[in-house]
Amino acid sequence: MKIFNWAYKILKNMDFSDTWASYLNLAINIVILIAIAYILDYIFKKILIIILAIVAEKTKSSFDDFLVANKTAKYVAHLVPLYFISKVVPVILKNFVYWESFFGKSVKVYMVFLSLWIIRSIFNSLKDYLKEKPKFSDKPIDSYTQVIMIILWVYAITYLVLILFDTNFKTLLGTFGAISAIIILIFKDTILGLVASIQVTVNDTVRIGDWITIDKFGADGDVIEINLATVKVKNFDNTTTTVPTYSLISDSFRNWRGMQNSNGRRIKRHILIKENSVRFIHPSEIDHFKKIQLITSYIEHRQSDIEKFNTNNGINKELAINGRNLTNLGLFRKYLTSYLESHAGINKEMNLMVRHLQPTDKGIPIEIYAFVSDKRWINYEHIMADIFDHIIASVNYFDLEIFELPSNSNRKDYSEE
């Protein structure tokens, strides 16, 4: 077009050679083209940003607010000068075949990257929007968007290679096949992360907000982010542990979601009773133990059955071992059961028992197995501590002893003062 040759005519009138006049004319046109493209980009960027901001303010949905925050309008505005350049450059470079091919490829490359930026900003906006919704708040949205972006990047890189090297898809596919082992080695972590992310999502292994414990990595807290490469865990000491996503399917870990969704949090703790403190209850002690209100009716009923059995079977009670008898440990277990059943913090509809475990060299483990109704960590710890404070303090009332290693400390006995 004649409009792009004005500089050439001026340069020719100034006695420049055809070659110099042509190249200087090209350089001047490129500078003018860049200036016009910059002005167009600035104008349309301002217009689109203002329009999108107005729309975001008028609408109730927060999606357009996230489009503004992720600069989607800015990237879309770049399409206008790019379109202008793509139409004008071939006209300017019609006499420069090599440079026309070079600038043509450059425009296509920029178009690919710009398209990816626009798509990424839209997906980031969608991701932020969905995270606000309760239905998706615990879903690994980051992983979904990353998978889509990886697929788009693979497609874009393939397209760029085809453009830059003027090759066909079959040749490129054959080349990828030849170097596939190297590709797999380089992108091993990404591939493993992709597989793990899909399995975690499909199997619903971990959700955002779940409390998980991974001893191998020292993680013990709430999951705050799940993506292709890592899972971020905010520990209860406010530190953050980053765990490889693949470890969620290759290593063992504990997810406390089941407890949080249930009706109680489990207590499973024992105390050790010295074996030589366990004995039969002498008949003269029965009235003393009846004073413990939680087991009064139990002792009366149980003692009546024992006396009836021993009388009917002619049991010689000169030795306590003969026949049926009450033991101080048996009464203690029954007391603990009654105590837990009457405790306001224990869920009575879930499993509750006081049981013997296998005797050890440190004594007889008496285990408390019950569920606290309040699952909040601090409240749970308070309730459990109160229960075991009472249990430890009540052991002496049954003439039992708790095992503990010898200590050099001497406790002053204030009862004698």
C-alpha angles and dihedrals in degrees: 000000000000092000090070094050099063093101091047092058092049092049092049090052087054089059096254116155120252092254095050092042092051095049095043089048089052092049093050091049091050092051091049090046092052091049093050091046090051092050091048091048092050094047097046092042090056092045095049094044092051092046093048092046091052092048091048091052094049099046126075095219117093093210093090089049088059090048088058092046092050093049095240092152091054092056094043090052089061089067092072098060089038091056090047092051093046090056099042102040096068090053093050094046099041090116094044106067097176095047091044090057091045095049091041091056091044091055091050092049091051090046090056093050092044090052090052091049092051093047091046093052090049092049091046089052091048090048093052091045094051092047088064091058115089090219092061102027093101096041122102094245090161090063093051093051092045092052091051092047092049090053090049092047091051090051092046094049090049090051092048092051090051090051100043098044098034091231133141129246096250092055091047092049091052091051092050089050091054094051097035092113091056091046092051091048093050095045096036095120092046092050092047090047091051092051092045093047092052093048093046090051097043094044093041089229097152133012131189107270095031118133107232135175122207110176093188092064098029091245118153116154147057124327108240101171139018121190137152097277106028147018115217117214122191104212123215090253087061094252120127124231120198112210125187109251091227090062089069089070100029100045134043121254138164123247114195095195092105091056092047091051094046129081097255148016116241128247111201109165135128141203124214118238120199109246095219090059092063113098146147119275114248114226089241089063097055095089090050093055091045087069088072097090099205091062102030096103091041092055092048093050095041095046091050091054092046094050091047092050094047093047095047092049097043094239116186104231096186083101116047092216092068119094125345123334144170118247128205090235091051091052090047092053091048090049091052091049092051091044092053092045090056096043113111094215096057122090104231093193092066129067114299126175145139110218145176118245126199109296114250137194087268096054140270115326112223106194128204111213113182143119127247114220094216106070096184108118100233094044091045092054092048093051093046091047091051091050094051093042087059094043094051092046093049096053093085091056088068094046091248129134131218117225117244133158116262115274132197093217118107117211116213113237106226093179090081094056 
